[in-house]
């Protein structure tokens, strides 16, 4: 896929940046911690995720049948999400702020495959890095692998229709998808632990306020790193990108 030393160096730089922001920390914070949500809530979020995961499996199966060369990019999008989302900065009790890395995959493949890739990423992180949990897997999957990618994909398509510069579009899609993930996480925590005085709405505002301190800078960083990754792919994998429907639909008018 890589054609020149210059292109290889650019891609290496992007991976180094991703690793620099994605080295796991020793803090005990997680996405939403094991056992922090009631059992009924965990089951409910898992059930909500199921249709999206099935949709994603269907999309990946079709991709494997029609565009096998794009599977390398799909695997790269999953690895990108794993590395970036491994960063753990303690934030709200029993949770954390971190990049999500799912915006890149949503831009390239649409939101459906990211539901599957995100689920796999979260499962491996829970088992290998103690980052997240098995009982909260459904809630974490919905926020990071479903809600965030849907927003990233929507922003990418909207920017394409408005003829926004492509690199700016990538930055906005990745950054806003990251921020929306934490809006959903705040709501999930508020539903499980409403404020004694303000109820669910009051708790959600409190969670959002704490998350914002760390998540806004991280969203900006994720947008920049994702834009750099796309720049590298445009140099190194242009033939593969031309095959991707979501990528081409978003950039058609740009």
Secondary structure, DSSP 8 states (H G I E B T S, - for coil): ---SHHHHHHHHHHHHHHHHHH---S----SB-TT-S-HHHHHHHHHHHHHHHHHHHHHHHHHHHH-GGGHHHHHHHHHHHHHHHT--EE-STTBEE----HHHHHHHH-HHHHHHHHHHHHHHHHHHS--S-STTHHHHIIIIIIIHHHHHHHHHHHHHHTT--HHHHHHHHHHHHHHHHHHHHHHHHHHHS-BTTTHHHHHHHHHHHHHHHHHHHHHHHHHHHHHHHHHHHHHH-HHHHTT-HHHHHHHTT-
